[in-house]
Amino acid sequence: MSDQHGHAGPDHPLERLIFFSDAVFAIAITLLIIEVHPPHLPHGASPAAFLQALADLGPSLFGFFVSFFVIAAFWTGHHRAFALAGRYSDKLLAPNILMLCAIVFTPFATAFMSANLGTLVPSALYALTLIVTGLLSMWVTYRTTSPGIVRADTAAEAIAQVRIRGIGVVLGATASFGLAFFIAPLSQMGLLTIPLWQAILRRQVHRRFARTAA
């Protein structure tokens, strides 16, 4: 175990920061399903009525699944970034707290979007929430992989690969935000471009380091 002034390996403050962050992610991702209220039908209702009630939950379930995997993607990026951290620094606190604030806001943005699926303002707010969260996540990742915090034995390409993941999220969320103003019902489809952006960016980083090595 290390102290914040420079011994190698994770230290107590760093572990507390990671544990706290994991707990916030877990709570936020759980709150998503709490916003999906199961239908209550009178005793003796027909199977068709139950099926219709479940179908009426379609927008809420759609929002749940989209945001579940979005928050999971942010947690994955957070996990990968802190896996490279070797030391604690107070510089991690502000960006991490702000990013967690955006994560906690996501269930509200999801519920607002789901209750008004296909309309401009809720779709734009949801996309904007993801843009802000993505930018804050990039800030956290940058700080975590900065000299003095990142493990000294971490390869430069590994740092670059972790950092570009957030850019792909922001680009996909920006595409979603733009679609909200033109085709609001298809706004969330912009999020499907996130894996594509990330694959393109990862390949560019790999090629850059390959050329450098050659």
Disulfide bonds with the S-S distance in Angstrom:
none
